[in-house]
Amino acid sequence: MRQRGAVRIVPRKPITVAIAIEEGGVTRAYGVVANISEAGACLWTDAALDPGGAVNLHLSFPSGSQPLQAEGVVAWVNAAVETRRYGLRWTDQSEARRARVKRILSTSA
């Protein structure tokens, strides 16, 4: 089994997310973060996302910090239940982006 490169945090308070899907127009969906790290996130949503598809996210943290805009790629899908679970990998893996996410998580977790 491959070891994760980043520590995932399961938020104690909900982190909500607005999802924009760019396929033949902009579709808006909403969800909740199941877990998150500076490398990606796992989302619960009833939206239908395709593996490998690009998404634009607007994450709202309960700490009141400024919302985080992020782009990601759907890495995996678990659609076994009505509310689907998706694994996302952040598109921007720069040190600046990773540091910003880590800083927000340290104040929100």
C-alpha positions as a printed NumPy array, in Angstrom:
array([[  0.   ,   0.   ,   0.   ],
       [  1.267,   3.454,  -0.919],
       [  1.965,   5.726,   2.022],
       [  0.378,   9.189,   2.074],
       [  2.638,  12.171,   1.654],
       [  0.485,  14.474,   3.798],
       [ -1.376,  14.152,   7.081],
       [ -5.144,  14.231,   6.629],
       [ -7.279,  16.094,   9.142],
       [-10.886,  15.19 ,   9.895],
       [-12.475,  18.533,  10.769],
       [-14.362,  18.781,  14.07 ],
       [-16.642,  21.451,  12.599],
       [-18.017,  21.293,   9.052],
       [-16.01 ,  22.765,   6.212],
       [-18.532,  23.455,   3.467],
       [-17.595,  23.557,  -0.184],
       [-19.181,  25.037,  -3.297],
       [-18.161,  23.078,  -6.385],
       [-18.019,  24.446,  -9.933],
       [-17.775,  21.803, -12.639],
       [-16.617,  23.02 , -16.045],
       [-18.248,  20.616, -18.52 ],
       [-20.42 ,  22.252, -21.165],
       [-21.153,  25.11 , -18.784],
       [-20.783,  25.818, -15.104],
       [-22.732,  23.559, -12.764],
       [-22.861,  24.415,  -9.086],
       [-22.984,  21.746,  -6.416],
       [-22.392,  21.775,  -2.682],
       [-20.771,  19.402,  -0.256],
       [-18.907,  18.912,   3.004],
       [-15.244,  18.06 ,   3.545],
       [-14.783,  14.609,   5.117],
       [-11.026,  15.079,   5.5  ],
       [ -8.43 ,  17.485,   4.14 ],
       [ -4.69 ,  18.006,   3.862],
       [ -2.302,  20.321,   2.076],
       [ -2.244,  17.774,  -0.787],
       [ -5.99 ,  17.219,  -1.309],
       [ -9.374,  16.522,   0.24 ],
       [-12.186,  13.998,   0.49 ],
       [-15.653,  15.435,  -0.149],
       [-19.179,  14.203,   0.521],
       [-21.626,  15.515,  -2.093],
       [-24.564,  14.377,  -4.167],
       [-22.945,  15.842,  -7.297],
       [-21.809,  13.508, -10.066],
       [-18.08 ,  14.072, -10.609],
       [-15.991,  12.139, -13.11 ],
       [-12.627,  10.586, -12.209],
       [ -9.882,  12.722, -13.729],
       [-12.259,  15.674, -14.052],
       [-11.252,  19.177, -13.015],
       [-13.232,  21.065, -10.37 ],
       [-13.057,  24.544,  -8.892],
       [-13.779,  24.734,  -5.181],
       [-14.719,  27.453,  -2.73 ],
       [-14.009,  26.109,   0.785],
       [-15.592,  27.884,   3.764],
       [-13.929,  27.193,   7.124],
       [-15.798,  27.495,  10.45 ],
       [-13.038,  29.618,  11.983],
       [-14.189,  32.539,   9.86 ],
       [-10.913,  32.696,   7.98 ],
       [-11.089,  33.901,   4.412],
       [-12.576,  31.206,   2.137],
       [-10.051,  29.195,   0.169],
       [-10.416,  28.974,  -3.59 ],
       [ -8.766,  25.856,  -4.975],
       [ -8.635,  23.825,  -8.15 ],
       [ -8.47 ,  20.083,  -8.   ],
       [ -8.671,  16.876,  -9.964],
       [-10.957,  14.005,  -8.986],
       [ -8.537,  11.22 ,  -8.028],
       [-11.093,   8.588,  -6.951],
       [-14.828,   8.047,  -6.527],
       [-16.907,   5.996,  -4.081],
       [-20.473,   6.135,  -5.339],
       [-21.74 ,   3.142,  -3.357],
       [-24.281,   5.281,  -1.495],
       [-26.598,   8.121,  -2.478],
       [-24.239,  10.763,  -1.141],
       [-21.035,  10.153,  -3.04 ],
       [-17.516,  10.45 ,  -1.667],
       [-14.728,  11.871,  -3.841],
       [-10.995,  12.11 ,  -3.365],
       [ -9.48 ,  15.271,  -4.808],
       [ -5.877,  16.183,  -5.432],
       [ -5.087,  19.904,  -5.473],
       [ -3.883,  21.052,  -8.891],
       [ -1.508,  23.629,  -7.386],
       [  1.045,  21.661,  -5.363],
       [  3.396,  24.629,  -4.885],
       [  4.975,  25.189,  -1.482],
       [  3.085,  28.51 ,  -1.151],
       [ -0.309,  26.8  ,  -1.655],
       [  0.584,  23.898,   0.641],
       [  1.724,  26.34 ,   3.347],
       [ -1.501,  28.382,   3.066],
       [ -3.701,  25.3  ,   3.398],
       [ -1.605,  24.03 ,   6.317],
       [ -1.905,  27.426,   8.068],
       [ -5.698,  27.5  ,   7.607],
       [ -5.99 ,  23.927,   8.862],
       [ -3.91 ,  24.67 ,  11.964],
       [ -6.349,  27.432,  12.965],
       [ -9.5  ,  25.51 ,  11.949],
       [ -8.841,  21.991,  13.174]])
